[in-house]
Amino acid sequence: MADLNLFCLIDGEPVSRAFSVKIAPALTVSHLRDPIKAEKPVGFRDVAANYLTVWHVSVPVTSDDKGLPITLNALVEKKKLHPVTKISKVFDGGAPKKSINIIVQRPSPADAPLHALTYPSSGSRPSTLFSGKVVGANVKNISDKFFRRGSSVAVFLDSFVRGQAMLPTTSGDIHGLPRAWRRSIAKPMEERPNLLFLDLPGSSATGTASISLASASLLNKMENSHSLLLPVFDVSGCGKTRAVLEVLSQRWGFYFNASGDDWGSNDMSTLQSVVKKHLEETRMDDTDDRYINNSVARKVTFLLFASRLLILEYCLNVPDCSETFTNARWTLLQVCPHVLFEDIFNLLFTALLELQQHCEAHLMYFVRKLFNETKTRLVQHGGMPKVKSDTKLPVFLDEAQVFGDAFDGSFVSVSSDRPLLSPILQGFDFIGHGQLMLVTCGTGTSVNTIFWPKSSGPNLKHGFGSRFPYMGFQRWTDQRSIKAYISRIRGCLPDDDSRRALDERFPQAAIDMLFKRLSGRLHPIVVAVEAIIRGNEQGAWQAAINGVEDRLVSWEKRDVKGNLCFELSQVREKWVKDSSQFEDSLRAF
């Protein structure tokens, strides 16, 4: 009997990318995998042939093909073929012409055995099972050097874990309030506070703590979510970051920030630079190539998370630290490493990047093992809040909209082209294996990334309904809410002199003007309050409020973060880019 000519397609690709494979009818489905891999040597170079899944389909090829991807999830008529089944039994009447006969499905890196994925560990020879041990040995060499006894990093962490390093505080006539600054900002004047860190839960600096309705609502959504992915978004300055800090001050978890000039470590910006360099050097545009881009981004994400886990594990292993090293302290270290010492997370991550040459599966299994070991140490750590073996630890990706736009189309999922955020979510999902909850926070998430994250990882697809829960944030309701906030600040001051100076700074006229000019979002009034506290001239509150209002609404200040003119122009750009997606995103709420 003559060979059959079968038209094949990789799951998630359009019909235009179909390819043909010839095979004798007397052979089995298992024999079909080898010529399929041979036809796609680049796309399947990371996959052993016997881990490809072969499906029998019948998808007509017509002249009006619109280039849309064909996915197994969307097909009703399909049959998964057993490896020992003969080709003649599948196509007993021959292979239909002008049709896609076979769809090929790749294994998920999260589920494939270690040897199913075969990226070379050097570039010259195939990787082996032994390479998994090499990953561990290489990581140990790097971490031993990084944490060596007597090094500046070890000395700092030992003192921090024991409660001996705190945020700086304000000086001047209103002193004792927390001071901190973003990565991009030079060290501010000693009289200016940063009220983002005022009376956080678990803070040892004050005896009070404030839990906002937003953080309580966020905790409730996390605890009752049926999905491992929770998008949290609103306009700039609404209080998202404060809510996240309050949650992480009550729960063990991880904080990452995608912005290049914000809070937290700069490690995600380093990740973006590494991926950008790969894309510029390879210039891969084919779908097969974008699967490789996915793998590169995931591997860098594994190393990013490994850096965070290694530092947490070191802190947990400091003797007698169960009472002094709390989740609130861990949060402070993640959000302000550059204020407390230096960006140790990015330093270690940069050192670990030399391990990119290892295959994806070896890196994934090592970091998954590291995660499980670190979580076990958290369970044993003691103190409150308790972590149990089945506790899902949150991973907050702040300013996620940055990666929701980055390199859009350079990555691919089974359903469509994707930006950088997609393989990053996959990477965390593969490591967590159902034990991490990913919380994406941002201002643009609702438009660009509200639908596709649910197919960015095998464990993220479950629990999504047809609509998405809207996360509301607190607003200033009247002048009394502003006075109550000033009273909170007053309660954190250490002496009567500071309290008297605060009262003088905020006459009733200042409260009225704050509400009239800046009511609505949380952050603008907080910034104005910080500026008023810093000023020491009579009536300085007027200039402070005018300055904040100008930065908020002035067209000339549209490049300033949080400026409304800039945000409106962004909304317009998103509408022009894809009006149908914009409308669909709005209808989801």
CORDA-V182630 format. One line per field, one symbol per residue. ss: DSSP state (2 for helix, 1 for strand, 0 for the rest). psi: psi as a letter, one per 30 degrees, with the letter a starting at -180 (. if undefined). burial: b if it has 16 or more other C-alpha atoms within 10 Angstrom, else e. A space follows every 10 residues. Layout:
ss: ???
psi: ???
burial: ???
//
This chain:
ss: 0001111111 0011222011 1110000122 2222222220 0000001022 2011111111 0000000011 0222000011 0000012222 0000000011 1111100000 0000001000 0000000002 2222222222 2222220000 0222222222 2000000010 0000000100 0000000000 0000222000 0000000000 0022222222 2222000011 1110000002 2222222200 0011111000 0000002222 2222222222 2200002222 2222222222 2222222222 2222220000 0000002222 2222202222 0002222222 2222222002 2222222222 2222222222 2000000000 0011111100 2222200000 1100001102 2222222222 2200011111 1100222200 0222200000 0000000000 0000000022 2222222222 2200022222 2222200222 2222222200 0222222222 2222000002 2222222222 2220222000 0002222222 2222222022 222222200
psi: klkkjkklkk kfllffgllk kkkkffllee ffeefeeefi eeegfgkkef gkkkkkljjk jlfgkggkkj keefkejlkk kkefkkefee ifglkklhlk fkkkklkkff fklegfkhkk fefflkllef feeeeeeeee eeeeeegkkf leeeeeeeee egggklklll aafjlglkkl llefklklkf fkljffgkhk kgkfflglkk jleeeeeeee eefgkflgkj kklalkgfge eeeeeeefff kkakklkfkf halalgeeee eeeeeeeeee eehkfleeef eeeeeeeeee eeeeeeeeee eeeeeffkkh gfffjleeee eeeeehefee clifeeeeee efffgfflle eeeeeeeeee eeeeeeeeef eaaklkklfg kjkkjkjlhf fefffkhkff lkafflllae eefeeeeeee eehggkkkjk kafgeeefgf efffggkeff fkfkaflkkk jlllljeaee eeeeeeeeee ffkfleeeee eeeefileee eeeeeeeglc leeeeeeeee eeeekglkgf eeeeeeeeee fefkefgffk kfkeeeeeee eeeeeeeiee eeeeeeff.
burial: eeebbbbbbb bbbbbeebbb bebbbeebbb bbbeebbeee eebbbbbbbe bbbbbbbbbe eeeeeeeebb bbeeeeebee bebeebbbeb eeeebeeebb bbbbbbbebb eeebbbbbbb beeeeebbee bbeebeeebe eebeebbeee eeebebbbeb bbbebbeebb bebbbbbbbb bbbeeeeeee bbbbbbbbbb bbbebbeebe ebebbebbbe ebeeeebbbb bbbbebbbbb bbbbbbbbbb bbbbbbbbbb ebbbbbbbbb bbebbeeebe eeebeebbbb bbbbbbbbbb bbbbbbbbbb bbbbbbeeee bbebbbbbbb bbbbbbbbbb eebbbbebbb ebbebbbbbb bbbbbbbbeb bbebbebbbe bebeeebeee ebbbbbbbbb bbbbbebeeb bbbbbbbbbb bbbbbbbbbb bbebbbbbbb bbbbbbbbbb bebbbbbbbb eeebeeebee ebbbebeebe ebeeebebbb ebbeeeebbe bbeebbeeeb bbbbbeebbb bbbbbbbbbb bbbbbbeeeb beebbbebbe bbbbeebbee ebbbbbbeee eeebeeeeee bbeebeeee
//
